[in-house]
Amino acid sequence: TDAALRESEARTRLALSAARLSYWSWNLSTGEVVLGPGSKALLGIPDHQIVENYEAFERFVHPEDRPVIRDRVARALADEAPFEAEFRFAYGDDPMRWILGKGDFVRNEEGKVVGLTGVNIDITERRQAEAALRASEVRFRQLIEASPIGLMIGDARGLLRYGNPAIQTMLGYTAE
């Protein structure tokens, strides 16, 4: 029934939004790209902006990431294998977003590849957390290395895994 279909569509939109995920399809013969509901919001593209083909979509991919995307798409097409790539995406002055794109092939009745369909997942928060962790690790290492107090790190078996320069000087050992 129409009510059941509307309810199912509403649940799907909610699930996609909660997962920060959107879907897309790309018709390889016409070049047409169709972005699913919520795709523009996920990517930061205004509703009035038309993204009618791959080239229009690619304009918003960070210039450094375009060759990576082209290479992954070309390899996927050549190997007829699933597509996956992480890339930066920005529309206008909006903040850059990190997107994980995943796709697989659509085949016609004869088994010929006619398109790709897939999902875009907003992984910006994950990428920001990874960058923050790397920065924290650098600060921690700098603090330990510069400490005048001798510090050692051992494992559960009592084996020394790390000693900072101060402990190496105190004990007369080197890191090797």
N, C-alpha and C positions, 0 to 999 in steps of 0.2 A: 504494500500500500504506500501511498504518498507520505503518510505520517511516519511510517517505519523507515522509509528512505531518508527523510529529513532528519530523523533521530540518529540514524546511522552516520549520516554525513556530519552532524554536529559532534558526535563522539569522535569521529576521525579527525576533525579539525582540532578538537580539544587535545587529543593524543599527540598530534603533530606539533601543536604549539607548546605543550608541556615538555616534549622531548627536544624542542628547539630544532625541529626537522621540517623539511619541505621536500616535495617531490617535483620531478621534471621529466619531460620527454623531448627527444630530438629526432625528428624525421630526417633521415640522411638523404633521401631523394629530393625533398623540397627545401631542406635546411631550416625548416620551421622549428622553433623551440617553444614549448608550452610549459609555463611555470604553474605549478599547482597552487591551490589556495594557501595563503600565508607566505608564499615564497618571497614576494616582494618585501613584505614586512621583515622577514627573517634576514634578507640581504640588505635592507635599508634602502630599497628602491621605492620611490613614490609611486602610488597607484597610477598616476597619469603617464608615467614613463613606459614606453612600449619596448619590449624586448622580444623582437620577432624572430631573431635567428641567433646562431652561435656567435657570429661576429659582434652583434649588439651586446650579448652577454659578456664576451671577452673584454670589451672596452672597460669594464668595471673591475676586472682582475688586475691585481698589482702588476706593473710592467715586468718586474723581475720574475714573477711566477708564470707569466704567459708561455714562455718556452717550455717550462715543466709540464704545464697542462697540455700543450700541443703534442709534446713527446708522449705523454701517457695516453692521450686519445689515439694517436697514431699507432702506438704499440698495441693498444686494446683492439683497434680495428684490424691490424695486421694479424694478430694472434687469435682474434675472435674470443678474447678473454675479458673478464670483468675489468672495469675501470675503477681506479681509486687514486685520489690525489688530495693533498692539503694545499690550500692556497689562500692568499689574502685577497679580500674583496672590499672595495670602497666605492660609494656613490657620492659624488660631489664632496661637500665638506664634512660628511658624516664620518664618525670614527671608523677606522679600518676594522674589519671583522676577519677572523680566521674561519674558514669553511673546510669541512671534509666532504668531498664529493665522491659518491660511489654510484656506479652504474653498471648495467648489464645490457645485453643485446635483445632486441625485439626482432623476431624472424617471421617471415611470411610462411604461407602454407608449404612452399617448396624448401623451406629451411634457409633461405637467403636472408642475410642481415639487412634490415630495412630501417633500423633506428636504434636508439639507446634510450633507456629509461632508468631513472635512479633517484637518489635522494641527496640533498645538501643538509649537512648537520653543522650548526653553529658551534664551533669548538673554541671560541674566543676565550671563554673563562678558563678552560683547560690550558690553553697556550699561555695565558697570563700567569696562571698558577705555576706552570713549569718555569717560566722566566723568573718569577719571584723566588722559586726554590733554588735555581742556579745562582742567582745573585746572593741569596742567603748562604749558600755553600761557599761562594768565593769570599764573602765577608768572614765566615767562620774560619776558613783555611788561613786567611791573612792574619786573623787574630791569634790563632794557634801558632803559626809560624813566627810571628813577631813577639810572642810572649817571652818574657825573661824567666818565667817559671817553667821548669821541665815538665812536660806532659807526655804520657804514653797511652796508647790504646792497644788493648789486648783482646783476644777472642775468648770464647768460653773454655777453651782448653789451656788457657794461660799463655798462649803464644803471642809475642809482641808483634803487632801489625803496623804500628806507626809510633814514631818518636819525633817530637819536634826538635829543632836545632839546639834549643837550650838543654834538653835531656841528653842529646847526643854529645854535647860538649861536657856535661857533667859526668857522663859515664865513659867518655873517651871512645865512643863508637860513631860510625857513620851510617847513613841510611842503607847502604848496600849491605 
